[in-house]
């Protein structure tokens, strides 16, 4: 009888909705490359960029752990040789080493580098996962 109750309890616990702690922005690397990832996040009318997360093949990284507050975020990824793997049309600032940059005007004049970030529309969801897949021909 005890075993049956334990099995029933385990089933109900496994079927509960994911807790709020699972909210956030996550990137999963399904490519064959180790990726260096940067994030752009809206912040009080400006955009703040942060980096770098190193994400191995077949691994995921939590870029933000809290419930998403914006619908639009920006992602840039390059392989360990500096080749762009995930780039788009939105120019934002990055730096060669770990960084947090508030405001995105005049990157080069401020001593930063320009990178072209992909716009990620989270559709107003509290959490979102971005999957980076292999490049064609890889």
N, C-alpha and C positions, 0 to 999 in steps of 0.2 A: 504494500500500500504506500509506504514511504517513497519507494522508487517511482511509482506512478505520479505522485504529487510533485516530485522533483522534476520529472519529465514535463509535466504540464506547466510548472512554473518556468522552466527553461524556455519552453515554446513561447509563452507570453512575453517574457523578457526580450527574446530575440525579435519579436514582432512589434515591439514598441517603436514609435517614431524616433528618428535620430535626434539626439539632444542638441540644444542651441550651441554647444561647444563645437559642433561639427560645422558651424557656419564659417564663411570666409571665402577667400580666393585661393585656389589651388592650381598648380600647374603639374601635369603629368607628362613625362618625357617618354614617348613611344618611338623616338628616333634611335639611330645607332650611335649618336654623338653625345658626349658629355656637354651639357649646355650651361652657359653663364647667362642668367636671367636678370633683367631689370624691370621694375614696376613703376608706372606712373599713376598717381592717385590724386583725384581732385581734393583740394584742401583750402577751405576758406576763400573761394574765388580764384585760387591759383592751382597749379599742379605741382606736386612734390614727387620727385623721382627718387628711387632707392635701388640699391644693388650691392652686391651681386649675390644671387643664390646659385650655387652649383648643383645641378641636377643630373645624376647619372642616368644612363639608359634604363628604361623600365622602372624608374623611380618617380615619386611625386614630391613636391615641396609645397608647404603652406606659405603663401606669400602674405596673406592676411588671415588672422585667426578670428577676428570679430565679425559680426554680422555686417554685410556690405551696406554702406550708407549711400553709395552713388550707383547710378545705372551704367556709367561709362568709366572704364579703367584702360590703361595702356600697358602693353607688354612688348619687350624687346628681348631677343635671345641670339647669342652667338656661340659658335663652338669654341673649343679651347685654342684654336688657331686664329680666332678673330673673324672667321667667316660668318656672315649673317645667316641665321637659320630661320628666324622669325622677325621680319621687319615689315613696316607698313609705310604710311604716308605722314604720320604725325611727328614733326621734329621736336625732340625733347633732349634735355641735357643728361649726360652720363659722365663718369670719371673712370680712370683706369683701375682704381682700387675701390674698396668699400666706400659707399657714399650715400648721402641724403642731401638733395638739392631742392630748396624751395624757390619757386618761380622759374620760368623757363625762357626768359628773354636773354638775348645776347650771350648765349652759352660760351662761344669762343672768347669773347672779350672778358668774360668772368673766369677764364682758365679751365673751362670744361670742354667736353667733346659733344658733337651733335650725333644723335642716333635717330633713326626713323622707327617709331613705335607703331604697333598694330593697335587699332581701336577694338576694345572688347566690350560689347554691349551685353550686360548681364540680365537684361530684361526685367530689372527691378527685383530679382530674386535675392534672398538673404545669403546664398552661397552659390559659387560657380566654379566649375573646373574647366581648365583649358588643356586640350590634348595637343601635343606637338608630335606630328607623325613624320616618318622618313620622307626626305625629299625625293621627288621622282628621279629614277635612275640610280638611286643609292643601293 
